[in-house]
Amino acid sequence: MTEINFCENNFTFGTEKTMKKLKDNFTNADVTVASCLGYCGDCAVGPYALVNDELIQAGTADELFERIKTMM
């Protein structure tokens, strides 16, 4: 099972919508949100998520969804 973790502080970049789209479209993934994932420098710059403990970044929340989708 794919584990996808989001930081709630990163929701300012629209990643909350990305998280919801992933939950709706990939029921085989464990999608969670944490208050902080410890990637504060990356979190302040743009959208990101941890996929199986690998940092995935993108320019927009939609691009992040597309990058994660290819990993599913």
C-alpha positions as CSV (number, residue, x, y, z in Angstrom):
1,M,0.0,0.0,0.0
2,T,1.2,3.5,-0.9
3,E,1.6,5.9,2.1
4,I,1.1,9.6,1.3
5,N,1.6,12.1,4.0
6,F,0.7,15.8,3.9
7,C,1.6,18.7,6.2
8,E,-1.4,20.8,7.2
9,N,0.9,23.9,7.2
10,N,1.4,23.3,3.5
11,F,-2.4,23.6,2.8
12,T,-1.8,27.3,1.9
13,F,-0.5,26.0,-1.4
14,G,-3.7,24.1,-2.1
15,T,-2.5,20.7,-1.1
16,E,-5.6,20.0,0.9
17,K,-7.5,19.7,-2.4
18,T,-4.7,17.4,-3.7
19,M,-5.1,15.2,-0.6
20,K,-8.9,15.0,-1.0
21,K,-8.5,14.1,-4.7
22,L,-6.0,11.3,-3.9
23,K,-8.3,9.9,-1.2
24,D,-11.3,9.9,-3.6
25,N,-9.4,8.4,-6.5
26,F,-6.9,5.9,-4.9
27,T,-8.6,3.9,-2.2
28,N,-5.6,1.6,-2.1
29,A,-3.5,4.5,-0.7
30,D,-3.1,5.5,2.9
31,V,-3.4,9.3,2.8
32,T,-2.9,11.1,6.0
33,V,-2.3,14.7,7.3
34,A,0.1,15.7,10.1
35,S,0.4,19.0,11.9
36,C,4.1,19.0,10.9
37,L,6.3,16.6,8.9
38,G,9.6,18.4,9.7
39,Y,10.3,19.7,6.1
40,C,9.8,23.3,7.1
41,G,12.1,24.8,4.5
42,D,10.4,22.9,1.7
43,C,7.0,23.5,3.2
44,A,7.5,27.3,3.0
45,V,8.5,27.2,-0.7
46,G,5.7,25.2,-2.4
47,P,3.4,22.2,-2.5
48,Y,4.9,18.9,-1.4
49,A,4.0,15.5,0.1
50,L,5.9,12.4,1.3
51,V,5.1,9.4,-0.8
52,N,6.5,6.2,0.9
53,D,8.8,8.6,2.8
54,E,10.1,10.2,-0.4
55,L,9.8,14.0,-0.7
56,I,7.8,14.9,-3.8
57,Q,7.6,18.6,-4.7
58,A,5.9,20.5,-7.5
59,G,5.2,24.0,-8.7
60,T,1.4,23.8,-8.0
61,A,-1.0,21.6,-6.1
62,D,-2.3,20.2,-9.5
63,E,1.2,19.3,-10.6
64,L,1.8,17.6,-7.3
65,F,-1.4,15.5,-7.8
66,E,-0.1,14.5,-11.3
67,R,3.3,13.6,-10.0
68,I,1.9,11.5,-7.2
69,K,-0.6,9.9,-9.6
70,T,2.2,8.5,-11.7
71,M,3.6,6.8,-8.6
72,M,0.4,4.9,-7.9
